[in-house]
């Protein structure tokens, strides 16, 4: 189960709010015990960032290099759904889920308060399932 500290969740939500009405995106690196150690904010360069995300290649490569240098592994990929109150993976999210070992986190900003949901996405099978995560104080 992925474990985040409250400050990491707050950082991700702040990024999602700042990007609104566009989608934000980023990576979470951590250790083998699935404890998040670092949040990597990435720039969304998608042609239509209001409805999709694509990480800037230079940001992605920098984040992956930093993870290797820190001895981290990719635990999760996150992005926001600015108009969704109860975020679920879109068909595009499922089609482009190229990292089967990573969890996919989606932050919904469409309700009274932000909501983050976690999913395991099986791109080859074109399906997903909700999973639990834990926030540590």
WOGICOR-V131639 format. One record per helix or strand of 2 or more residues. SS is the DSSP state (H for helix, E for strand). FROM is the first residue (numbers start at 1). TO is the last residue. If there is no record, write none. Layout:
SS:FROM:TO ; SS:FROM:TO
//
This chain:
E:2:5 ; H:6:19 ; E:25:30 ; E:35:42 ; H:57:70 ; E:73:81 ; H:91:95 ; E:103:108 ; E:115:122 ; E:127:131 ; E:133:136
//
